[in-house]
Amino acid sequence: MQTTLSPESEMSLATKLPDKHTVKFTINGTVQHLELAPWTTLLDALREYLHLTGTKKGCDHGQCGACTVLVDGKRINSCLTLAVMKDGSDITTIEGLAGESGLHLLQTAFIEHDAYQCGYCTPGQICSAVGLMQEGRAKTADEIRELMSGNICRCGAYPHIVDAIQEVMQLNPNA
């Protein structure tokens, strides 16, 4: 049974919806201003409003890590974060890791170590690995595996992912 609202009820409901909020981010080095509903996730703001589709929507419950981005240098699941909560933040997505001189060291290492198969999780894996290295807590392969455990690879490329991260950590621990 479908319920129909009277025009007065529709107006009443519409007036109760929260206003959109203006948020400002620096995303991949560029300042962006967006008008967003307060319930818009950071993931949806990136993908739907800014068309940065490298960040993937996997589970939409914070369990797979496909949506991992760096916010003020720390890795987060963007599907669990409301965009308005990150107003004023510096956000780096997979699109922002490469520099003027080419790919980020981890992007190159992932290619060289075949640390991806289907590639769907790769942007989140790489952003998480950059954050992991900036945290400076992982010294061993076991620590890398533990601290990357929030990023799921359904293809099972885990040994190659760890190898890629270890190589970059040995070459440039501050990558």
Order of alpha helices (4+ residues) and beta strands (2+ residues): alpha-beta-beta-beta-beta-beta-alpha-alpha-alpha-alpha
